[in-house]
Amino acid sequence: MYRIVCCDLDETLIGYDHCIAQRNVDAIRQATSQGVLFVPATGRGYCTIQKTLEELSLRNCKGQYAISFNGGAITENAGNRLLHLKGLEAQRAELLYERGQAFNVCIHVYTEKTVYVWHLNDDERRYLEGRMEVQEIDSPTLDFLGGEEVVKVLYEYPDYAYLNRIERSLGSLTDELSVSYSSMRYLEFNPKGVEKGAGLAILAQLLGVQLSDTVAIGDNINDLQMIKAAGLGCAVANAVDSLKDACDYVAQADCQAGGVAEVLERFILS
């Protein structure tokens, strides 16, 4: 019996219109009423997903959990109780921020509670609307943080090939980092070893659940290790081909039509 369902948010559970299909909401509520843990696994911070948790009737729920910052944090939903946090080394975060300014990209700097954004463009502003609130910055350094820990840095640019070139150009700077891609617009940097699959493994260990009793659902490359770690790895129909190739099951429905619900209906609720 599967006990944990670990699910990506944007373009997996949440559609392109920033909404969750009612089919998904109904299936998740039914699964959790039967004792299944439904765990959002997102690159965003846990403070920015409270609206989603509310829609799923999981906000402030004891015994329900979230994996955020691509595995950098694990929280219990009740009071957002922090169970695990691993952030970037300060000097490496500063280098990522300063190097990013030369690439004409939008830069997100994630601390535990705030997302700071440098060079916020109109396209990215539209994409973020309804997803999360950010604080715009124009500082050339991260000195304004006053020592506040950086959990993750990402570069945004709507050209996947350009982001690939940026990653290659960073050379040894990424040697001690976990590098991933998401939403076909983000190049993301976490501490080495921090990714969603490791987050799922940590949470499963904390709860005494075997990984064979877990399900993971995703759509993009930053979900790959989670898909591989879970007992059952699944993708929604709009997932990138490289993720689909690693999955045990690919839904016929996409993020708009309830692909997550399709997985739950087939493997949890049937």
C-alpha positions in Angstrom: 0.0 0.0 0.0 1.3 3.4 -0.9 1.5 5.7 2.1 3.2 8.9 0.7 2.4 10.6 -2.6 5.1 13.2 -3.3 3.9 15.6 -6.0 5.5 18.5 -7.9 3.3 21.7 -8.1 3.8 23.9 -11.1 2.8 22.3 -14.4 2.1 19.0 -12.5 -0.6 19.6 -9.9 -1.1 23.3 -10.9 -2.1 24.0 -14.5 -0.8 26.6 -16.9 -3.6 28.9 -15.8 -2.3 28.8 -12.1 -5.3 26.8 -11.1 -5.7 23.2 -9.7 -8.2 21.1 -11.6 -11.2 20.1 -9.5 -10.6 16.5 -10.4 -7.2 16.8 -8.7 -8.6 18.5 -5.6 -11.3 15.8 -5.2 -8.9 12.9 -5.6 -6.4 14.4 -3.1 -9.0 15.0 -0.5 -10.3 11.4 -0.9 -6.8 10.0 -0.6 -5.9 12.0 2.5 -9.2 11.0 4.1 -8.0 7.4 3.7 -4.7 8.2 5.6 -2.4 8.8 2.6 0.1 11.6 3.0 0.0 14.0 0.1 3.3 15.9 0.1 3.8 18.9 -2.3 7.4 18.8 -3.5 8.3 22.2 -5.0 11.2 24.4 -5.8 9.4 27.2 -4.2 9.6 28.0 -0.4 7.1 26.6 2.0 5.8 30.1 2.8 4.7 30.6 -0.8 2.5 27.5 -1.1 0.0 28.2 1.7 -2.7 29.0 -0.8 -2.2 25.7 -2.5 -2.3 23.9 0.8 -5.5 25.7 1.6 -7.2 24.6 -1.6 -6.2 21.0 -0.8 -7.5 21.2 2.8 -4.0 20.6 4.0 -3.0 24.0 5.4 -2.0 23.8 9.1 -2.7 20.1 9.2 -0.8 18.0 11.7 0.7 14.9 10.2 0.8 16.3 6.6 4.1 17.6 5.2 5.7 19.6 2.4 9.1 19.4 0.7 10.2 22.8 -0.6 13.3 24.5 -2.1 13.9 21.4 -4.2 14.4 19.4 -1.0 16.2 22.1 0.9 13.5 22.2 3.5 10.9 19.8 5.0 8.1 21.1 7.1 5.0 19.8 8.8 2.1 21.8 7.7 0.8 22.4 11.2 2.5 25.7 12.1 5.0 25.2 9.2 7.1 23.3 11.7 10.6 23.0 10.2 12.0 19.5 10.3 15.0 19.9 7.9 16.8 22.9 6.3 20.0 23.0 4.2 21.0 26.2 2.6 23.9 27.4 0.4 27.3 28.4 1.7 27.3 32.2 1.8 30.3 32.7 -0.5 28.9 30.4 -3.2 25.5 32.1 -3.0 27.3 35.5 -3.5 29.3 34.2 -6.5 26.1 32.8 -8.1 24.4 36.2 -7.6 27.3 38.3 -8.9 28.0 36.0 -11.9 24.3 35.9 -12.9 24.3 39.6 -13.4 26.5 39.2 -16.4 24.1 36.8 -18.2 21.1 39.2 -18.7 18.9 36.8 -16.7 16.4 37.4 -13.9 17.9 36.1 -10.6 15.8 34.7 -7.7 17.5 34.6 -4.3 15.5 32.4 -1.9 15.8 32.8 1.9 13.6 30.8 4.2 10.8 33.4 4.3 11.4 35.7 1.3 12.1 35.5 -2.5 14.3 38.4 -3.6 14.4 39.1 -7.4 17.0 41.0 -9.4 16.1 42.2 -12.9 12.5 41.2 -12.8 11.2 41.4 -16.4 7.6 41.7 -17.5 7.4 38.1 -18.8 8.6 36.8 -15.4 6.3 39.1 -13.6 3.3 37.7 -15.5 4.5 34.1 -14.8 4.8 34.7 -11.1 1.5 36.4 -10.7 -0.8 34.2 -8.6 2.1 31.8 -7.8 4.1 33.7 -5.3 5.0 37.2 -4.0 8.5 38.5 -4.4 10.6 41.4 -3.3 12.4 43.3 -6.1 16.1 44.3 -5.5 18.8 46.2 -7.4 21.7 45.6 -5.1 24.9 44.4 -6.9 25.8 42.2 -3.9 23.9 40.2 -1.2 25.2 42.4 1.6 21.6 43.6 2.1 20.7 40.2 3.6 22.7 41.0 6.7 23.8 37.3 7.0 20.4 35.8 6.4 20.9 32.3 5.0 20.3 31.8 1.3 18.5 28.5 0.6 18.5 28.5 -3.2 19.5 30.7 -6.2 18.0 30.4 -9.7 18.4 32.1 -13.0 15.3 32.7 -15.2 15.4 33.0 -19.0 12.8 31.7 -21.4 15.4 29.9 -23.6 16.4 26.4 -22.4 19.5 26.3 -24.7 20.8 29.6 -23.3 20.4 28.3 -19.7 22.4 25.2 -20.7 25.2 27.4 -22.0 25.2 29.4 -18.8 25.5 26.2 -16.8 28.5 25.0 -18.8 30.2 28.5 -18.6 30.0 28.4 -14.8 32.6 25.6 -14.7 33.9 24.7 -11.2 31.5 27.1 -9.5 28.9 24.3 -9.7 31.2 21.5 -8.4 29.6 21.6 -5.0 26.1 22.3 -6.2 23.0 20.4 -7.3 21.9 21.9 -10.6 18.5 21.4 -12.0 16.0 22.8 -14.5 12.3 23.5 -14.2 9.3 25.0 -16.1 11.5 25.3 -19.2 12.6 28.7 -17.9 14.6 28.2 -14.7 18.2 27.1 -14.0 18.3 26.2 -10.2 21.2 25.9 -7.8 21.0 24.1 -4.4 23.7 22.7 -2.2 25.2 19.5 -3.5 23.0 16.5 -2.5 19.9 18.7 -2.1 17.2 17.6 -4.6 13.6 16.3 -4.3 14.5 12.7 -4.2 16.8 13.2 -1.2 14.0 15.2 0.4 11.6 12.3 -0.1 14.1 9.9 1.4 14.6 12.1 4.4 10.9 12.5 5.0 10.2 8.8 4.6 13.0 8.0 7.1 11.6 10.5 9.6 8.1 8.9 9.3 9.3 5.3 9.2 8.0 4.7 5.7 9.8 2.5 3.2 10.6 4.2 -0.1 8.9 1.3 -1.8 5.6 2.6 -0.3 5.9 6.0 -1.9 4.7 7.6 -5.1 6.3 10.5 -6.9 4.6 12.6 -9.7 6.3 15.3 -11.7 6.8 17.0 -15.1 10.4 18.2 -15.4 14.1 17.5 -14.8 14.1 18.8 -11.3 11.7 15.9 -10.5 13.9 13.2 -11.9 15.6 12.1 -8.7 12.3 12.0 -6.9 10.8 9.8 -9.6 13.8 7.5 -9.3 13.7 7.4 -5.5 10.0 6.5 -5.2 8.5 3.1 -5.3 6.3 4.3 -8.1 7.4 7.1 -10.4 4.8 8.9 -12.5 4.5 11.8 -14.9 1.7 13.9 -16.2 1.1 13.9 -19.9 2.8 17.3 -20.4 6.1 16.1 -18.8 9.3 16.4 -20.8 10.3 13.2 -22.6 13.5 12.6 -20.5 11.3 12.4 -17.4 8.7 10.2 -19.0 11.4 7.7 -20.0 12.3 7.3 -16.3 8.7 6.7 -15.1 6.7 3.6 -14.3 3.5 5.3 -15.4 2.7 8.3 -17.6 -0.8 9.7 -17.2 -2.9 10.4 -20.3 -4.2 13.6 -18.7 -2.0 16.7 -18.4 -1.7 19.3 -15.6 -4.8 21.0 -16.9 -7.0 17.9 -17.0 -6.2 16.2 -13.8 -3.1 14.1 -14.4 -2.4 13.8 -10.7 -5.9 12.6 -10.1 -5.4 10.0 -12.8 -2.4 8.6 -10.9 -4.3 8.6 -7.6 -7.4 7.0 -9.1 -5.3 4.2 -10.7 -2.9 3.4 -7.9 -4.4 4.7 -4.6 -8.2 5.0 -4.8 -9.0 1.9 -7.0 
